[in-house]
Amino acid sequence: MKGKQSNITFFIFGILLFTSSVGFVGFGELLRAPVQKNNSFVIHKRLPIFFEHYGKIKKLQNSSVSETAGIKGYFESQSSKLNPLQEYSRLVAPIFIWRLPKDLKGIAKVNHRKKIFITLLLPLLIRHNIAITQKRSSVKILIEKPISSLSIDEYNWLVKTALHYKIFDESISKPIITKEILKELLNRIDIIPVSLALAQSSLETGWGTSRFSIDGNALFGQWTWKTNKGIRPKQRAPGTKHSVLRFSHLAESIEDYTHNLNSSSHYRSFRSKRSALRKADYPIDIWAQNLVKELKKYSSNSEHYILTIKSIIRENQLTDFDNYSLSP
């Protein structure tokens, strides 16, 4: 028995030695982000940062290096392979993190923290806009067909998509697709400028330092009235019972944010303005400063909110990122 225990101990020690030397290793369930079970989230407090790169989940090497320094170094090493003249490159390495570094708020230099925050979110925002663009292209193809010639699968997909974007009331038993419905669907399925999303997330999270963003992957301050779905603010206005919606991945927060702007009746003017900008063939990098005016319902102090978002976009030159794309 003692011989077997010694062999097992030696085997485990060998694995640990191997993983520490290799630096990146998959651990199956351990390397998955917290998942929602029975309406509550399973949170792994001591889980190291991990991320998807070219579809594979990786783990940063265990070391004394801080999370922020470690992942920043990895981003820089991958980006340097895309273009040796980085200051002229508009390509972003396809690295997608599921949460922000816990020690991001410990970076004293604000401009340094801003740069890291943008670096971490940029691939996620671009990827999501790509997904929206692909869905929009599918709708455009189907719009060209006579409705009577649509296959059952195509018709059902359009119904499901229209329901998702809240064009139909869910109480309608048999929604009917018309040309007007398809036109409105195209109006709702469209991108959110990266510069606008960066500005709003930076304001809502304090450039990635708020406890809502660190503990709940909440980038845009979405509210919920379900106590088991969010994080309660330490201070709430009298009579309010909201919490800040918690997400298991940063990508889910981005999905919820874009879906809100693309489906809620509060942002009908936002979508109309965006459609007008697209029809007039305005470049994407001037969309944000025009669209931010239509976010009056995003904050109770709308005038101050809009001026602040405009200022963040301008002072940090965020529209430069509207023309960035993911590396193949």
N, C-alpha and C positions, 0 to 999 in steps of 0.2 A: 504493500500500500504506500509506504514512504517513497519507494522508487517511482510509482506513478505520480504522486504529488509533486516530486521533484521535476519530473518530466513536464508536467502541466505548467509548473511555475516557470521553468526554462522556456517553454513554448510561448507563454504570455509575454515574458520579458523580451523574447525575440521579436514578437509583433510590435511591441511598444518601441523598441530600438529601431525597427524598420520604418515605422510611420514617422518617427521624429526625424529620420535622415532623409526620407523622401519629401516630406513637406506637405504634399496633397494626397489625401486618401478618402475614399468613400466609406461612410459608416451606415449605409442604409437608412433606417428610421431616424437615426440621430441627425442625419444631414437634411432632414426635411423641416420646413418651417412649422411653427405651432399650428395645429389644426383645430377646427371647432368641433367639439363633441358635446352632444346633449345641451345645446344652446350656451355653452361656456367654452372659453378658450384654455387650452393647455399651454402654459407658458414655461419655457425652459430658460431660467434666469441666467445660467452660466454657459449657455450655448455660444460657441465662438461664431464670428461672422462667417457665413458661407454664401455662395452666390452661384448663379448659373453662367457658364461660359461655353458658347457653342453647344448649348443643350445639356451639358453635363454639370452636375452639382459638385462643387469643389469646397475644400475647407482650407483656410489659411493655416500655415504652419504654426504650431504652438511655439511661442517665444515670448521674450520679455517686451517685444515691440508692441506699442498700443494698437488697438483695432484700427483707428483712423490712419496711423502711419503705415500699418501693414497693407491695408486695402488701397490706400493712395499709391503706395509703391507698386502694387500689382497693376493698377490702372495705367500708371505711367509706363511700366515695362511693356504692356500690351499696345498702348497707343504709339510708342516709339517704333513699333514694327510696321505701322500703317503708312507713315510718311516721315522721312528724316527731317523735313522742315515743318515741325509741328505748328509753328505760329501761322502757317499758311494752309494747314490742313483743315478740312471741314468734315472729316470722317471720324466717327466715334466707334471705339471697340465695343463689340456686342457683349458687354458684361452687365449682368442684371442681378443686383443685390436684393435680398428680401427684407432687410431691415437696415436702419442707420447704425453707424458705430456708436456704442454707448458713451465713448469719451469725446465725441465731437464737440460737445458743449465746453470741454476743457481747453479748447484752442483759444488762446487769449486774443490773437490778432484776428480782428473781424474779417478783413479782406481775405485772409488765408482760409478762414472757415467758410466764407461765401464760395470761394473757388472750389473747395472740396465738395460742398453741398451740390453745386451745379454739376460737377463731374459725376457724382453718384447718381443723380436723378436723370441726367440727360439721356442715357441709353433707354431707360424705362419709358420716358415720355415719347421719344422718337418711335420706339417699338409699338407703343399703343396707337400712335397716329397712323403707323403703317397698317395696323389691323383695321382701323376705321376706314382707311382709304381702300383697302381690299374689299371690305363689305360694301362700301359705296359703289365700287366698280361693278360688283355683282348686281346691285339694284339697277344701275344704269343699263346693264345688258338686258335685264328683264323688262325694263320700261320700253325698250325698243320693240318688244313683241306685242302683238295684240293680246289682250287679256284672255280671250277665248282660246288662244293657242298655247297658253301656259300649261305645263305638265302639272299633275297633282302635287308632286313634290315641290315644284317651284311655287305654286300657288300657296301651299301650306307654309312654306318657308317665309313668304312675304307676309302672310297673316301673323305668324309667330313673331317676326321682326317688328311689324307694326304694333303689336301688343307690347313688345318689349320697350318700344319708344313711346308708349302711351298715346298713340294716335287713336286707338280703339279703347273704349271703356271695357274693362274685363267682364262686366255684367252682360255684354252682348254675346248671345249664344252662338250666332253664326255671322262673324264679321265678313263683309263683302269688300273685295279689292276693286278699286276704281282708279282711273287715271289721276284723279285728284289726290287720292290716298298715296299713290306712288310718288307724286310730285312732293307731297309733304314729307314722305319718308326720306327722299333725297335731301330735303331741306334739313332734316334732323341728323342724318348720318354724315357728319363732316368733322374735320379735325379741329382741335383746339390749339391755337398757336403755342409753341413751346415757351416762348417768352412770357406769355400770359400765365401759363401754368407754373412756371418758375417763380414769377412775381407773387402769385397768390400763395403758393406753398411756402415761400420764404417768409411772407408776412404772418401766415397762420402758425408757423413752427418756430419763428425766430431763427431762421436759417438752420433748422434741424436740431434745435436745442430744447424744445418744449417736451414735457413729459408725455404729452399726447402722441408726439411723433416717435419718441424713443420707446415708450412702453406699449403703444397701440398702433404704430405704423400709420397714424392719422396725419396726412399731409395737408388737408384742405379744411379742417375744422368742421366736417359734416356732423350734424346733430342727430341724436336718436333719443326716443323717450322710453326705450326698452332698457332697463337697468343692467340686464345681463349682456347687452351688446356694446356697452360703451364704458368710458372712464368719466367719473363725475368730476366736474370742475371744483376746485377748492373754494371758489367764490362764484355764486350765481345771483342774478338779479332777483329781487323779491318776487315770489309767485311763479318762478320758473322751475321746471323739474327736468330739464334736458341733461343729457350726458354727451360727450364727444365720442362719435362712433369709432369703434376699434376694428382693426383689420388684421388678418393673419399675415398678409404680405403687403409691401408697398405698392405692388402692381394693382392690388384690389382697391386701394384707396384712390389710385389714378382712374381706374375703371368706374368707380362710383361717382367721382367728380365729373368726368366727362359725360357720363350718362345723365347726371343731374342737369347739366347745361344743355344737353341735347334732347331732353324729354320734358322737363318741368315747364308748366305754364308760366312760371315766374320769369322764364328767360326766352319768351317768344320773340321779343324785340331783338335779343342777342342773335338768335338764329336768322331773323330777317335781315339784319345788318350784315351778317356773315355771307348770306346768300347774295346780297347786293354787291359786296366786295368781290366775291368770286365771279359773278357775272360780268362785272366791270373789268375783270382781269387785273386787279390790283395785286402786287406781289405780297407774299405771305408776311414779310417782315414789317409791313405797315398795318396789318390786320389788328394786332393787339391794342394799339393806342386808340383805334376806332371802336373796338369791341368792348373795351373796359367801361365805356360810358353806359353800356347796357347791363351792367351788373348792379343796378340799384337795389335789387332784392337780396343780394348776397350778404349784406350787412345792415344792421339796424341804423347805423350811422353812415348811410350810403355816400353822402357827399365827401366825407373825410376818407372813407375807404377807397373810393375811386381816385381821388387825388393822390393817395398814398401808393396805390398800385401803379399809377402813371409814373410817379417819381422813382419807384424801385426799378421799373423797366428802363427809364431814361438814364438814371445815375449808374446803373450796373451794365448798361449797354446789352440788355438781354435779347434784343431783336437780332443780334448777330447769330444767336443760336437757332433762329427760325429756319436757317438754310443748311443746318447740319444734317447729316445722314449716317446711318449705321454702315460699318464696313461689311462687305459680303462675307 
